[in-house]
Amino acid sequence: MTTPTSTKSSELPATIGDFLTARAASDVSTAIRAFSPTAVVVDDGQTFRGTDEILRFLSKAGSEYTYTTELTGVRRTGDDGGTARHRLVGDFPGRVVDLDYRFTMNGDFIAELVIVPSTS
């Protein structure tokens, strides 16, 4: 596995850092403010469009399991996004998974978030 060179969310656009902080604190009402009204989130084969659907996703995602999450690396991709890698450990099938949260920005807001298993 390739280890990312950085684990500082501050190296990503500020909105992404704010989202990650709110998400880690299970603060859905703050996390949703990071998204544009027309944002898209893709996770586990499902697509959520607009803040209403994304809010429902954020409220329910992972709620059927108990787990911990650790930010293990970040990579900025130009001025319009970046990737945050998280390791989840819990009582879900497989018990451990590394996920990449791939962000695309539109100005100061998240336009797209794609959550996929890490490949490196």
PAZAPA-4460 file (N, C-alpha, C; in steps of 0.05 Angstrom, whole numbers, plus 32768, in hexadecimal, padded with zeros to 4 digits):
% residues 120
    n_x    n_y    n_z   ca_x   ca_y   ca_z    c_x    c_y    c_z   seq   type   mol
   8011   7FE8   8000   8000   8000   8000   8012   8019   8000     1      M     A
   800B   802C   7FF0   8019   8045   7FF0   800E   8057   8006     2      T     A
   801F   8061   8017   8016   8072   802C   8016   808F   8023     3      T     A
   8000   809D   8025   7FFF   80BA   801D   8014   80C9   802D     4      P     A
   801E   80DF   8022   8033   80EE   802F   8029   8101   8044     5      T     A
   800F   8104   8046   8004   8118   8059   7FEB   810E   8066     6      S     A
   7FE6   8115   807F   7FCD   810F   808C   7FC0   8129   8097     7      T     A
   7FC8   8140   808C   7FBD   8159   8095   7FA6   8161   8084     8      K     A
   7F8E   8161   808F   7F77   816A   807F   7F79   8187   8078     9      S     A
   7F8A   8196   8086   7F8E   81B3   807F   7F9B   81B6   8064    10      S     A
   7FA6   81A1   8058   7FB2   81A3   803E   7F9D   81A1   8028    11      E     A
   7F85   819B   802F   7F6E   819B   801C   7F60   81B6   801D    12      L     A
   7F4F   81BC   8009   7F3F   81D4   800B   7F31   81D6   8026    13      P     A
   7F2E   81ED   8031   7F23   81F1   804C   7F08   81E4   804F    14      A     A
   7EF7   81E6   803B   7EDC   81DA   803C   7EDE   81BC   8041    15      T     A
   7EF0   81AF   8034   7EF3   8192   8038   7EFC   818C   8054    16      I     A
   7F10   819B   805E   7F18   8198   807A   7F01   819C   808D    17      G     A
   7EF1   81B1   8088   7EDA   81B6   809A   7EC6   819E   8099    18      D     A
   7EC2   8193   8081   7EB0   817C   807E   7EBB   8164   808D    19      F     A
   7ED4   815F   808A   7EE0   8148   8098   7EDF   814A   80B6    20      L     A
   7EE3   8162   80C0   7EE1   8167   80DD   7EC5   8163   80E7    21      T     A
   7EB1   816E   80D8   7E95   816B   80E0   7E8D   814E   80DE    22      A     A
   7E96   8140   80CA   7E8F   8123   80C6   7E9A   8113   80DD    23      R     A
   7EB3   8118   80E5   7EC0   8109   80FB   7EB1   810E   8115    24      A     A
   7EA4   8125   8118   7E95   812C   8130   7E78   8124   812E    25      A     A
   7E71   8116   8118   7E55   810F   8112   7E42   8127   8112    26      S     A
   7E4D   813E   8109   7E3E   8157   8108   7E33   815A   80EC    27      D     A
   7E1C   814D   80E7   7E10   814D   80CC   7E08   8169   80C3    28      V     A
   7DFD   8179   80D6   7DF3   8194   80CE   7E0A   81A6   80C5    29      S     A
   7E22   81A2   80CF   7E39   81B2   80C6   7E44   81A5   80AD    30      T     A
   7E46   818B   80AC   7E51   817D   8094   7E42   8184   807B    31      A     A
   7E28   8185   807C   7E18   818A   8064   7E1D   81A6   8058    32      I     A
   7E25   81B9   8069   7E2B   81D4   805F   7E42   81D6   804C    33      R     A
   7E52   81C1   804B   7E6A   81C0   8039   7E62   81BB   801C    34      A     A
   7E4A   81B2   8017   7E41   81A9   7FFC   7E32   81BF   7FED    35      F     A
   7E37   81C0   7FD3   7E27   81D2   7FC2   7E0A   81C6   7FC0    36      S     A
   7DF7   81D7   7FBA   7DDB   81CD   7FB8   7DD7   81B6   7FA3    37      P     A
   7DE9   81B5   7F8F   7DE6   81A1   7F7A   7DFC   818B   7F7D    38      T     A
   7E08   8189   7F94   7E1E   8176   7F98   7E15   8159   7F94    39      A     A
   7E28   8148   7F8F   7E23   812B   7F8C   7E36   811C   7F9E    40      V     A
   7E2B   8108   7FAC   7E3C   80F5   7FBB   7E37   80D9   7FB1    41      V     A
   7E4C   80CA   7FAC   7E4B   80AF   7FA3   7E58   809E   7FB8    42      V     A
   7E4A   808A   7FC3   7E55   8077   7FD7   7E48   805C   7FD4    43      D     A
   7E58   8048   7FD3   7E4F   802C   7FD3   7E3A   8027   7FBD    44      D     A
   7E3F   8032   7FA5   7E2D   802E   7F8E   7E14   803F   7F8E    45      G     A
   7E11   8050   7FA1   7DF9   8062   7FA2   7E02   807E   7F9D    46      Q     A
   7DF0   808D   7F90   7DF5   80A9   7F8A   7DE0   80BA   7F98    47      T     A
   7DE9   80CF   7FA5   7DD8   80E2   7FB4   7DDC   80FD   7FA7    48      F     A
   7DC6   8109   7F9F   7DC7   8123   7F90   7DB9   8139   7FA0    49      R     A
   7DC6   814F   7FA3   7DBB   8166   7FB1   7DBD   8163   7FCF    50      G     A
   7DBB   8179   7FDD   7DBF   8179   7FFA   7DAB   8169   800A    51      T     A
   7D92   8167   8000   7D7E   8157   800F   7D86   813A   8010    52      D     A
   7D8D   812E   7FF8   7D96   8112   7FF8   7DB0   810E   8006    53      E     A
   7DC3   8121   8003   7DDC   811F   8011   7DD9   8120   802F    54      I     A
   7DC7   8131   8039   7DC1   8133   8055   7DB7   8118   8060    55      L     A
   7DA5   810B   8051   7D9B   80F1   8059   7DB2   80DC   8059    56      R     A
   7DC3   80DD   8045   7DDA   80CC   8044   7DEC   80D0   805C    57      F     A
   7DF3   80E9   8062   7E05   80EE   8079   7DF9   80E6   8093    58      L     A
   7DDF   80E8   8096   7DD1   80E0   80AE   7DD1   80C2   80B3    59      S     A
   7DD2   80B3   809D   7DCF   8096   80A0   7DE9   8086   809A    60      K     A
   7DFC   8092   808C   7E13   8083   8084   7E22   8076   809B    61      A     A
   7E25   805C   8099   7E33   804D   80AE   7E25   8049   80C8    62      G     A
   7E0D   8052   80CA   7DFF   8051   80E4   7DF8   8035   80EE    63      S     A
   7DF9   8021   80DB   7DF3   8006   80E3   7E0B   7FF8   80F0    64      E     A
   7E23   8005   80F0   7E3B   7FF9   80FA   7E48   800B   810F    65      Y     A
   7E59   7FFF   811F   7E6A   800E   8132   7E86   800D   8127    66      T     A
   7E92   8025   8124   7EAD   8025   8118   7EBC   803E   8121    67      Y     A
   7ED6   803D   811D   7EE7   8055   8121   7EF2   805C   8105    68      T     A
   7EF8   8075   8102   7F04   807E   80E9   7F1C   808F   80EF    69      T     A
   7F31   808C   80DE   7F4A   809B   80E1   7F52   80A6   80C6    70      E     A
   7F57   80C0   80C5   7F61   80CC   80AD   7F7E   80C3   80AA    71      L     A
   7F85   80B5   8094   7FA0   80AA   8091   7FB0   80B8   807B    72      T     A
   7FA3   80C9   806C   7FB2   80D8   8057   7FA0   80EB   8047    73      G     A
   7FAD   80FF   803C   7F9F   8111   802B   7FB0   8117   8012    74      V     A
   7FA3   811E   7FFD   7FB1   8125   7FE4   7FA0   813B   7FD7    75      R     A
   7FAC   8151   7FD2   7F9E   8167   7FC4   7FA0   8163   7FA6    76      R     A
   7F8A   8168   7F98   7F8A   8165   7F7B   7F84   8180   7F6F    77      T     A
   7F98   8190   7F6B   7F94   81AB   7F60   7F84   81BD   7F73    78      G     A
   7F78   81D1   7F68   7F69   81E4   7F79   7F4C   81DB   7F7D    79      D     A
   7F43   81C6   7F6F   7F27   81BF   7F70   7F21   81A5   7F7E    80      D     A
   7F33   819B   7F90   7F2B   8183   7F9F   7F43   8175   7FAB    81      G     A
   7F3D   815C   7FB3   7F51   814C   7FC0   7F45   8132   7FC9    82      G     A
   7F56   8121   7FD4   7F4E   8108   7FDF   7F57   8105   7FFC    83      T     A
   7F44   80FB   800C   7F4A   80F6   8028   7F46   80D8   802C    84      A     A
   7F5B   80CB   8035   7F5A   80AE   803A   7F54   80A9   8058    85      R     A
   7F40   8097   805D   7F38   8090   8078   7F3A   8072   807C    86      H     A
   7F43   806A   8093   7F42   804D   809B   7F2B   804A   80AF    87      R     A
   7F19   8038   80A8   7F02   8032   80BA   7F07   8016   80C5    88      L     A
   7F03   8014   80E0   7F05   7FFB   80EE   7EEC   7FF7   80FE    89      V     A
   7EDE   7FE1   80FA   7EC5   7FDD   8109   7EB9   7FC2   8105    90      G     A
   7E9F   7FC0   810B   7E90   7FA7   810B   7E82   7FA2   80F0    91      D     A
   7E8A   7FAF   80DB   7E7E   7FAB   80C1   7E8D   7F93   80B3    92      F     A
   7E81   7F88   809E   7E8F   7F72   8090   7EAB   7F7A   8087    93      P     A
   7EBF   7F6A   808D   7EDA   7F70   8086   7EEA   7F7E   809D    94      G     A
   7EDC   7F8B   80AF   7EE6   7F98   80C7   7EF9   7FB0   80C3    95      R     A
   7F08   7FB0   80AC   7F1A   7FC6   80A7   7F18   7FCE   8089    96      V     A
   7F16   7FE8   8084   7F16   7FF1   8068   7F23   800C   8066    97      V     A
   7F32   8010   8051   7F3D   802A   804B   7F2C   8036   8034    98      D     A
   7F22   804E   8039   7F11   805B   8026   7F1D   8075   801D    99      L     A
   7F1B   807B   8004   7F23   8095   7FF9   7F0A   80A6   7FF5   100      D     A
   7F0A   80BE   8000   7EF5   80D2   7FFD   7F00   80E5   7FE8   101      Y     A
   7EF6   80E3   7FCF   7F00   80F4   7FB9   7EED   810C   7FB6   102      R     A
   7EF8   8124   7FBA   7EE8   813C   7FBA   7EEE   814C   7FA1   103      F     A
   7ED9   8159   7F96   7EDC   816D   7F81   7ECD   8185   7F8B   104      T     A
   7EDA   819C   7F88   7ECF   81B5   7F92   7EC2   81C5   7F7B   105      M     A
   7EAF   81D6   7F83   7EA4   81EA   7F71   7EA5   8204   7F82   106      N     A
   7EBA   8213   7F7D   7EBE   822B   7F8E   7EC4   8222   7FAB   107      G     A
   7EB4   822D   7FBD   7EB8   8226   7FDA   7EA8   820F   7FE4   108      D     A
   7E9A   8200   7FD1   7E89   81EA   7FD9   7E91   81D0   7FCC   109      F     A
   7E8B   81BA   7FDA   7E90   81A0   7FCE   7E7B   819B   7FB9   110      I     A
   7E83   8195   7FA1   7E71   818F   7F8B   7E6D   8171   7F88   111      A     A
   7E82   8162   7F8F   7E80   8145   7F8D   7E91   8137   7FA2   112      E     A
   7E87   8122   7FAD   7E96   8111   7FC0   7E91   80F4   7FB7   113      L     A
   7EA7   80E6   7FB0   7EA5   80CA   7FA8   7EB5   80BB   7FBD   114      V     A
   7EA8   80A7   7FCA   7EB4   8097   7FDF   7EB8   807B   7FD3   115      I     A
   7ED2   8073   7FD2   7ED9   8059   7FC6   7EEF   804C   7FD7   116      V     A
   7EF0   8031   7FD6   7F06   8023   7FE3   7F21   802C   7FD7   117      P     A
   7F34   8030   7FE9   7F4F   8038   7FDF   7F5B   8021   7FCF   118      S     A
   7F69   8029   7FBA   7F76   8015   7FA9   7F94   8015   7FAC   119      T     A
   7F9F   8026   7FBC   7FBC   8027   7FBF   7FC4   8027   7FDC   120      S     A
***
